[in-house]
């Protein structure tokens, strides 16, 4: 068995504050006990122990019963700690995009990265797959995209994107584009929603708007790409995209 100090350290690593850990350990040691006895074992003030016990009860780590108008406290199974850690981890995961936005507002300077050649452009797609918000706005010229990075790479990117839980909102040319089971069509199973615009609005192979970034992959003729990381620029492009989305049709020309 671990020493008492080691258990205390483990409980704090699990998310309990120092006094919460001491009181919970005392409850585990004593079984059913009154607050003064728990306070003595935990080596804290009795008045403090009452508040800590209420906190632990709120976390589901202790329960109490009343006998002769006095409360008897008892520890619940330590397995509850795993549930607390899972809840904390889930809450953090949900909050992380917003926290990252707050961090980016004051701590990140805008920057731009250039990528040359097919191998360089493929690195852009790898960055896109790390999208924290799980939402990407895409302006897609499917034929130019195929010419640039190849059909097999694109299909693999789509599969990996779906597996990562990332949803795309795509603007496609309403004529002259690619329409297959995997590409060019709206399909909730592939986490893809599509609107169609006149083909003369499409020049680059792909423009992707995600997190605080805008990425572009050129046509094969220019054979390059870039990622701009800037909250203002991203928000501006996202606003333009949303405006165009409202203008787009739900079906391509036949």
Secondary structure by P-SEA (a helix, b strand, c coil): cccaaaaaaaaaaacccaaaaaaaaaaaacccccaaaaaaaacccaaaaaaaaaaaaaaccccccccccbbbbbbcccaaaaaaaaaaaaaaaaaaaaaaaaaaacccccbbbbbccaaaaaaaaaaaaaccccbbbbbcaaaaaaacccaaaaaaaaaaaaaabbbbbbbbccccccccccccccccccccccccccccccccccccccccbbbbbcccccccccccccaaaaaaaaaaaaaaaaaccccccc
